[in-house]
């Protein structure tokens, strides 16, 4: 009797190694920064998470990395900052596609 293993098949662009699944959240978290935004005359200060995908352009195709970040965000064991870094990467890639500066706090939604 043949043994049948159920192996989930992922689309080719989502093939990720176990090593990448472990290191991608750590790398993104390392590049996560926080800026401060405030409105003139207002005493409220907002801490804004910043992550610019263009920082990775010399290392990797930032557009090819985006589906891997989406896949990473489905993991349940991410730290708060790792999840925030992934979300900011996806948001910033949207800014890049719109021709905006992904590190600008002015364009923050």
Rosetta constraint file for C-alpha pairs under 8 A:
AtomPair CA 10 CA 14 HARMONIC 5.99 0.50
AtomPair CA 10 CA 15 HARMONIC 6.29 0.50
AtomPair CA 11 CA 15 HARMONIC 6.86 0.50
AtomPair CA 13 CA 64 HARMONIC 7.67 0.50
AtomPair CA 13 CA 67 HARMONIC 7.18 0.50
AtomPair CA 13 CA 68 HARMONIC 7.84 0.50
AtomPair CA 14 CA 67 HARMONIC 6.54 0.50
AtomPair CA 14 CA 68 HARMONIC 5.92 0.50
AtomPair CA 14 CA 71 HARMONIC 7.22 0.50
AtomPair CA 16 CA 20 HARMONIC 6.15 0.50
AtomPair CA 16 CA 21 HARMONIC 6.59 0.50
AtomPair CA 16 CA 68 HARMONIC 7.39 0.50
AtomPair CA 17 CA 21 HARMONIC 6.30 0.50
AtomPair CA 18 CA 22 HARMONIC 6.41 0.50
AtomPair CA 19 CA 23 HARMONIC 6.14 0.50
AtomPair CA 20 CA 24 HARMONIC 5.59 0.50
AtomPair CA 21 CA 25 HARMONIC 7.40 0.50
AtomPair CA 21 CA 72 HARMONIC 6.86 0.50
AtomPair CA 22 CA 26 HARMONIC 7.30 0.50
AtomPair CA 23 CA 27 HARMONIC 6.12 0.50
AtomPair CA 24 CA 28 HARMONIC 6.15 0.50
AtomPair CA 24 CA 69 HARMONIC 7.81 0.50
AtomPair CA 24 CA 72 HARMONIC 7.78 0.50
AtomPair CA 25 CA 29 HARMONIC 5.99 0.50
AtomPair CA 25 CA 72 HARMONIC 7.34 0.50
AtomPair CA 25 CA 78 HARMONIC 7.40 0.50
AtomPair CA 25 CA 82 HARMONIC 5.35 0.50
AtomPair CA 25 CA 83 HARMONIC 7.72 0.50
AtomPair CA 25 CA 85 HARMONIC 7.77 0.50
AtomPair CA 25 CA 86 HARMONIC 7.34 0.50
AtomPair CA 26 CA 30 HARMONIC 6.17 0.50
AtomPair CA 26 CA 82 HARMONIC 6.88 0.50
AtomPair CA 27 CA 31 HARMONIC 6.63 0.50
AtomPair CA 28 CA 32 HARMONIC 6.39 0.50
AtomPair CA 28 CA 82 HARMONIC 6.79 0.50
AtomPair CA 28 CA 85 HARMONIC 5.68 0.50
AtomPair CA 28 CA 86 HARMONIC 6.76 0.50
AtomPair CA 29 CA 81 HARMONIC 6.12 0.50
AtomPair CA 29 CA 82 HARMONIC 5.06 0.50
AtomPair CA 29 CA 85 HARMONIC 5.52 0.50
AtomPair CA 31 CA 51 HARMONIC 6.31 0.50
AtomPair CA 31 CA 85 HARMONIC 7.91 0.50
AtomPair CA 32 CA 49 HARMONIC 6.88 0.50
AtomPair CA 32 CA 50 HARMONIC 5.89 0.50
AtomPair CA 32 CA 51 HARMONIC 5.08 0.50
AtomPair CA 32 CA 81 HARMONIC 7.83 0.50
AtomPair CA 32 CA 85 HARMONIC 5.75 0.50
AtomPair CA 33 CA 49 HARMONIC 5.86 0.50
AtomPair CA 33 CA 50 HARMONIC 5.04 0.50
AtomPair CA 33 CA 51 HARMONIC 6.33 0.50
AtomPair CA 34 CA 47 HARMONIC 6.19 0.50
AtomPair CA 34 CA 48 HARMONIC 5.36 0.50
AtomPair CA 34 CA 49 HARMONIC 4.47 0.50
AtomPair CA 34 CA 50 HARMONIC 5.55 0.50
AtomPair CA 35 CA 47 HARMONIC 5.65 0.50
AtomPair CA 35 CA 48 HARMONIC 5.02 0.50
AtomPair CA 35 CA 49 HARMONIC 6.38 0.50
AtomPair CA 35 CA 50 HARMONIC 6.81 0.50
AtomPair CA 35 CA 105 HARMONIC 7.89 0.50
AtomPair CA 36 CA 45 HARMONIC 6.51 0.50
AtomPair CA 36 CA 46 HARMONIC 5.64 0.50
AtomPair CA 36 CA 47 HARMONIC 4.67 0.50
AtomPair CA 36 CA 48 HARMONIC 5.90 0.50
AtomPair CA 37 CA 45 HARMONIC 5.85 0.50
AtomPair CA 37 CA 46 HARMONIC 5.12 0.50
AtomPair CA 37 CA 47 HARMONIC 6.37 0.50
AtomPair CA 37 CA 48 HARMONIC 6.81 0.50
AtomPair CA 37 CA 105 HARMONIC 7.25 0.50
AtomPair CA 38 CA 42 HARMONIC 6.86 0.50
AtomPair CA 38 CA 43 HARMONIC 7.53 0.50
AtomPair CA 38 CA 44 HARMONIC 6.28 0.50
AtomPair CA 38 CA 45 HARMONIC 4.87 0.50
AtomPair CA 38 CA 46 HARMONIC 6.21 0.50
AtomPair CA 39 CA 43 HARMONIC 7.88 0.50
AtomPair CA 39 CA 44 HARMONIC 7.63 0.50
AtomPair CA 39 CA 45 HARMONIC 7.92 0.50
AtomPair CA 48 CA 105 HARMONIC 7.30 0.50
AtomPair CA 49 CA 84 HARMONIC 7.72 0.50
AtomPair CA 49 CA 85 HARMONIC 7.91 0.50
AtomPair CA 49 CA 88 HARMONIC 7.24 0.50
AtomPair CA 50 CA 88 HARMONIC 6.74 0.50
AtomPair CA 50 CA 103 HARMONIC 6.24 0.50
AtomPair CA 51 CA 85 HARMONIC 6.69 0.50
AtomPair CA 51 CA 88 HARMONIC 5.92 0.50
AtomPair CA 51 CA 89 HARMONIC 6.05 0.50
AtomPair CA 51 CA 92 HARMONIC 7.13 0.50
AtomPair CA 51 CA 102 HARMONIC 7.64 0.50
AtomPair CA 51 CA 103 HARMONIC 6.77 0.50
AtomPair CA 52 CA 89 HARMONIC 6.93 0.50
AtomPair CA 52 CA 92 HARMONIC 6.40 0.50
AtomPair CA 52 CA 102 HARMONIC 5.66 0.50
AtomPair CA 52 CA 103 HARMONIC 5.57 0.50
AtomPair CA 53 CA 57 HARMONIC 7.08 0.50
AtomPair CA 53 CA 62 HARMONIC 6.38 0.50
AtomPair CA 53 CA 89 HARMONIC 6.23 0.50
AtomPair CA 53 CA 92 HARMONIC 6.76 0.50
AtomPair CA 53 CA 93 HARMONIC 6.79 0.50
AtomPair CA 53 CA 102 HARMONIC 7.65 0.50
AtomPair CA 54 CA 62 HARMONIC 7.32 0.50
AtomPair CA 56 CA 60 HARMONIC 6.00 0.50
AtomPair CA 56 CA 61 HARMONIC 7.80 0.50
AtomPair CA 56 CA 62 HARMONIC 6.60 0.50
AtomPair CA 57 CA 61 HARMONIC 6.13 0.50
AtomPair CA 57 CA 62 HARMONIC 6.01 0.50
AtomPair CA 60 CA 64 HARMONIC 7.94 0.50
AtomPair CA 60 CA 65 HARMONIC 7.35 0.50
AtomPair CA 61 CA 65 HARMONIC 6.32 0.50
AtomPair CA 62 CA 66 HARMONIC 6.49 0.50
AtomPair CA 63 CA 67 HARMONIC 7.89 0.50
AtomPair CA 63 CA 93 HARMONIC 7.76 0.50
AtomPair CA 64 CA 68 HARMONIC 7.57 0.50
AtomPair CA 65 CA 69 HARMONIC 6.38 0.50
AtomPair CA 66 CA 70 HARMONIC 6.34 0.50
AtomPair CA 66 CA 89 HARMONIC 7.65 0.50
AtomPair CA 66 CA 90 HARMONIC 6.59 0.50
AtomPair CA 66 CA 93 HARMONIC 7.66 0.50
AtomPair CA 67 CA 71 HARMONIC 6.20 0.50
AtomPair CA 68 CA 72 HARMONIC 6.08 0.50
AtomPair CA 69 CA 73 HARMONIC 6.20 0.50
AtomPair CA 69 CA 86 HARMONIC 5.96 0.50
AtomPair CA 69 CA 89 HARMONIC 7.67 0.50
AtomPair CA 69 CA 90 HARMONIC 7.38 0.50
AtomPair CA 70 CA 74 HARMONIC 6.97 0.50
AtomPair CA 70 CA 86 HARMONIC 7.54 0.50
AtomPair CA 70 CA 90 HARMONIC 7.48 0.50
AtomPair CA 71 CA 75 HARMONIC 7.54 0.50
AtomPair CA 72 CA 86 HARMONIC 7.62 0.50
AtomPair CA 73 CA 78 HARMONIC 7.90 0.50
AtomPair CA 73 CA 83 HARMONIC 6.39 0.50
AtomPair CA 73 CA 86 HARMONIC 6.47 0.50
AtomPair CA 73 CA 87 HARMONIC 7.62 0.50
AtomPair CA 78 CA 82 HARMONIC 5.71 0.50
AtomPair CA 78 CA 83 HARMONIC 5.88 0.50
AtomPair CA 79 CA 83 HARMONIC 6.21 0.50
AtomPair CA 80 CA 84 HARMONIC 6.11 0.50
AtomPair CA 81 CA 85 HARMONIC 5.92 0.50
AtomPair CA 82 CA 86 HARMONIC 6.26 0.50
AtomPair CA 83 CA 87 HARMONIC 6.17 0.50
AtomPair CA 84 CA 88 HARMONIC 6.03 0.50
AtomPair CA 85 CA 89 HARMONIC 6.10 0.50
AtomPair CA 86 CA 90 HARMONIC 6.38 0.50
AtomPair CA 87 CA 91 HARMONIC 6.18 0.50
AtomPair CA 88 CA 92 HARMONIC 5.84 0.50
AtomPair CA 89 CA 93 HARMONIC 6.13 0.50
AtomPair CA 90 CA 94 HARMONIC 6.55 0.50
AtomPair CA 91 CA 95 HARMONIC 6.60 0.50
AtomPair CA 92 CA 96 HARMONIC 6.25 0.50
AtomPair CA 92 CA 102 HARMONIC 4.86 0.50
AtomPair CA 92 CA 103 HARMONIC 7.65 0.50
AtomPair CA 93 CA 97 HARMONIC 6.23 0.50
AtomPair CA 93 CA 102 HARMONIC 7.32 0.50
AtomPair CA 94 CA 98 HARMONIC 6.35 0.50
AtomPair CA 95 CA 99 HARMONIC 6.31 0.50
AtomPair CA 95 CA 100 HARMONIC 5.05 0.50
AtomPair CA 95 CA 101 HARMONIC 6.53 0.50
AtomPair CA 95 CA 102 HARMONIC 5.41 0.50
AtomPair CA 96 CA 100 HARMONIC 5.55 0.50
AtomPair CA 96 CA 101 HARMONIC 6.60 0.50
AtomPair CA 96 CA 102 HARMONIC 6.14 0.50
AtomPair CA 100 CA 107 HARMONIC 7.63 0.50
AtomPair CA 101 CA 107 HARMONIC 7.78 0.50
AtomPair CA 102 CA 107 HARMONIC 7.80 0.50
AtomPair CA 104 CA 108 HARMONIC 7.19 0.50
